Amino acid sequence: MIKKIELGATTRHEVFAEPTPLGLIGPSIGCAAPTPIPFGFRLTPAGLRTAAVLCLLLGAGCQFLPGMMSFVNRNLYGGTRSNAVALNWKPGRPLTVRICATGIDSHEQVVPGKHQFA
């Protein structure tokens, strides 16, 4: 008869489920929020503010939350990675606030033209 022998405490109890899917789907939805702008749709200032808030909230928030959940689950690598990515969203905040305050007249202000790459 074969017996299973456990060495030490191998049972692991995680408080939260695996938070990685939340950390991946949140920024993708956040990046999809302002996509009507490059396709030529005009946004009202209120609509632009809403898209910017969704972008930052889902982008940074849905990276920070899984990072904290990973730390609680004792996953040091996952927590560090998610929180580092969440902090990368912070530099875009002043630009987003400035664009929301002034507004965008056309998609040429967001999408660079050919002359800018020469």
N, C-alpha and C positions, 0 to 999 in steps of 0.2 A: 504494500500500500504506500502511495506517495503522499507525504504530508507537506503542506506549505509552511515554511518557517519564515516568520517576519523578524527582521533585525531592526530593533529600535521602533520608534514611532513613525511608521510610514503612512498612516492615514492622515490625509490633509483635508481640513474643513475650510472651504472658501466661504466668506461672508456674502460676496456678490457673485453673480454669474460672470462669465468671461466678458470684460468690458471692451474688448478690441473692436467688435462690430459697430458699437456706438461711436467709437473714436474714428472709424473710417467713413461711416455714412453721414455723420453730422457735417463735416467740412465739405463733402460733395454736395449736399443740399445747400449749404451756405454759399458755395461758389456758384451755384446755379441761380441764386436769387437775383443778381444783377445782369444776367445774360440777355435780357431784352435790349439793353443799351447798345451793344455792338451790332445788333441786327437792325438798327435804325429806328427803333421805337422811341418816341419822346416820353419822358417821364415827368410827371409833375414833381415839384419839390417834396411834397408829402410822400409820394410813391418812391422817390429816390431815397428819402430818409428811412422808409420802411425796408427797402431792399438792403440798405447799408446796415441797419440794425440786425436784420436777419442774417446777413453775411457774417458780421462780427460775433453775434450771439451763437449761431450754430457753428461757426468756424472755430472760434476760440473756446466757447463754452463746452462744446461737445468734444473737445480735446482735453480740457482741464478736468472735467468730471470723470472720464475713464482713467485718467492719470491718478486721481485720488482713489478711485475704486481699486486700481491695481496695487497701490500702496497698502490699502486695507487687506487685500488678498495676499500680501507679502510677495508681490511680484515687483522687485526693484527695477528691473530693466524696463518693463512695460510702463510703470509709473513715471520713470525718468524720461522715457521717449515721448509719452503723451504730453507731459507737462512742458517739455522743451518745445514741442511743436505748437502747443497752445501759446507759449510766450512769443513765438514768431509772428503771431497775428497782431501783436501790439504796435509795431511800427507803422502799420497801415491805418491806424485809427486817426491820426491827425489829417491825413490826406482825405479820408472818408468824411470827416467832419467838415473840412473846407469845401469839398465838392457838394455836400448836402447844403451848405450855407449859400453857395453861389449858384448852384444848379448847373445843368448841362444842357446846352442848346442843341447840339447834334452829336452823332456818334463819332464824328471826326475828332472830337476832343478826348475821347477815350481810346479809340483805336488809332495807332500811329499810321501815318501815310508812308508811301514808298520813299519819299525824300528823307525821312528820318533815319533810314537804315543805310543810306549811302555814305 
